[in-house]
Structures are given as C-alpha cells and as structure tokens.
C-alpha cells in the first residue's frame, strides 16, 4: 500500500513538471516581427524573429536568430534573448506602457540592424556575426528638439570613436561637432545586453 501511495505521488509530480514544461515552451507564441537574410556570409537565408508573450500582463518580447548550417536544411538557433527588448508594460511602471515601439530588425550588408524609437529618441544598433556570436559594432542616434534642430550621435566601437553634432532642419551644415574617444573592449555581445544597457551608451 505504501509503495502504491509513493508511486501515485511520483506520477502526479511528473505530470505537474510536464505541464510546467509545456507552458514554458509555448510562452512566446505570437510572432510580431520576422526578417530573412544572410547573416553568416554563406549565401543562405537566416531568420530573425521577435515573439511576444500575450498571456503575461507585462507583454514581454523575445528575440531569436536562426542561422543556416553547412550541409543542413534546418536553421539552428544562435541567439535567444528576452533582455534586449523592453516589455510593453514593464513591472516597474505598474501597468503603464513602456512608451517605446517594438524595435524593427533587418539585415543589411550581412549585419543585424536593430531600430528603436523611445519617446522620439531614435537609435540604430549594428551587430556583426563573428566568433559564433553577434557583437555590437555601431550605434547611430538622432533626436529632434521639436523645433528646428536635430542632435545626432555616431559611435563606432571598432574604431573607438564617438561623434556628436547638431543640424538645422533642411540644412546640410554640421553644427557644434564634438569628437571623443569611446573605447569598449571586448565588444558587447547581443546575448549579454539589456535594453537599458543600449540606452546608456
């Protein structure tokens, strides 16, 4: 009798663990962005997907990157991150929206590009695939003062430079140009970055 009781408990525990695994597996079940292109320079399409968990009140997002493999038809998961994109309704904002749009991802010149727009502050982050990871190599930012001037920032992490300048709308003239050093080593990897890290550069 005692053995039967232990056996029933083990079955219940096993069923509960299996149910938890199923829930976790299907957590991010809505694809909100999808892009294809060659990221690992093998002339085959890779895939970038942004998924949302619509069950959670915070509406978290997950970035996944799948890369082609030699002599295989199936793509292999290379990146999975729930940190690089802010939730739509972050816990710390008590049900308020994050005020940012869901970032756009696209592939250009073999690099992964991430475009963000947070409260009118537009940024572009460029990641290259090297040594089996995606490294942040460039950042471009622009913000409009609501009148006639934009302020722009260009950071090149490979060269270790940061250029800041202003421009009047409709003019090509560069104003208040500042050059500074911006050396960051090793280069940040996409899997280690949080969205708040990106804003801090």
N, C-alpha and C positions, 0 to 999 in steps of 0.2 A: 504493500500500500504506500509506504513511504517513497519507494522508488518511482511509483506511478505519479505521485504528487510532484517530485522533483522533475520528472520527465515533462509534465504539463507546464511547469514554470519555465523550463528551458524553451519549450515550443512558443509560449507567449512572448518571452523575451526576444526570441529570434524573429517572430512576426513583427514585433514593435520596431526592432532595428531595421528590418527590411522596409517597413513603411516609412521610416525616417529617411532612409537612403533614397527612396522613390521621390519623396517630397523635395529633397535637396537636388536631385538630378534634374527635376523639372522646374526649378525655381525661376530661372530666366527663360521664359518660354515665348516671349514676344520679340521678334526681330524689328528694330526700329531703323537701322541703317545697315546697308550691305554694299560692299565695293569689291571689285576684282581687278587684278593687275599683277605684274611681275615684280616681286619684292626681293627675291634671292638670286636674280640675274641668271635664270636658267631657261628663259624664253617660254615659261609656262605660267598660266594664271594662278595666282594665290588669292586668298579671300580674307576680307576684313569684315567682321560682323559686330554690331552693337546690339545688345539684347537688354530688355527691361523685365524686372520682376514686378508684374502688375498686381500681385497678391499683397505684397508688402505695402504698408502705408507710406513708407519713405520713397517708394518707386526707385530702388537702386538700379544702376546700369552696369553692364559688364562688357568689356572689350575683349574680343577673341580674334586672333590672327592665325590662319591656317596656311601652311606652306606646302608647295609641291615637293615630292621626293623623287630621287633618281629611280627609274625603272618601276615606279608605282603609280597607279591611277588615283589612289586616295590621297587627299591632303592630310597633313599631320598638324595637330595643334602645336603652335610655337609660343603663343602668348595668351594668357588669360588673366585679366586684371579687373577687379571691382573697385580699385582705388583711384584710377586716373580720371574717372568721370564722376562728378558730384551727383549725389542722389537728387531727384527732382524736388523732394520735400525732406530736407535733412532733419535729423532728430533734433539738433540744437536750435532749429528755427521753429519748433513747436507747431508744425503743420503748415507753415508758410512756404511758398515756393522759393526755390534757390535763386531766382532772378536771372538765371543763365539758361541759354538754349542748349539742347543736346548737341554736343560737338559733331561736326562733319569730319569724316575721314575719307581721304582719297590717296591715290598712288600717282606720283609724278616723278619722272626721271629715276625710277627704281627706289624712291624713298617713300616712307609713310608720312603723310601730312595730316595734322590734326588742327582743325579750325574751331576756335571758341569765341563766343560773344557773351560776355558777362557785364551787364549794366553798361552797354555801349563800349566796353573795352574789348577790342577785337585783337586776337592773338593767333599766330600761326606757328606751330611747333613741327620741326622736321626731324624725323628719326631715320637712321640708316641701319640696314641689317648687316652686322659684322660680328664674327666670332659667336655665331648662334644666338645673338640677342639683338634687340633694337636699341640703339644708342641715340640720345638727343644730341643733335649737332647744330641746330639753328633755331632762333626764336625771332619772330617779327611781330611788332605790336603797333597799334595805332589807336589813338583816342581823339575824339572831336570835342572841342570846348563848348559846343552848342552855338557858336557864333561864326567866326571866320577862320579859325586856326585848328590844325591837327598837330598833335605831338606824336612822333614816331620813334621807335627803338628797334635797332637791329643788333642782335647778339650772335656772333659766330663762335661757337665753342671749340671748333677745330683750330681757329686762328687765335683764340683768346682775346677777342675784341668786342667792345660794346660801343655803338654809335647812337647818339640821340640828337634829334633835331626837330624843328618846328617848320610848318609850311602854311602859308595863307591859301585858302581855297581858290582854285583857279590859277595858281601861280606855280612855276617850276623852281622858284628861288628857295634855297635852303637857308633857314634862319637858326641862329643860336646852336650851331653844331658843336657837340661835345664828343671827344674820343677818350675812352678809358679802357684799361685792361680788364678782362673778365676771364680769368683762368680757372677752370673747373676740371680737376682730374681725380679719378677716372671719369669719363663721360657718363652721365646718369643713364641708367637703363630704364626702359619703359615699365618693366615689371616692378621696379623699386619706387617709382614716382607716384605721389598722390596729387590730386588736382590742386591742392593748396601749395605743394612744392612748386608747381609750374608757375603759379601766380607770384611766387616770391623771387623769381629770377629777375 
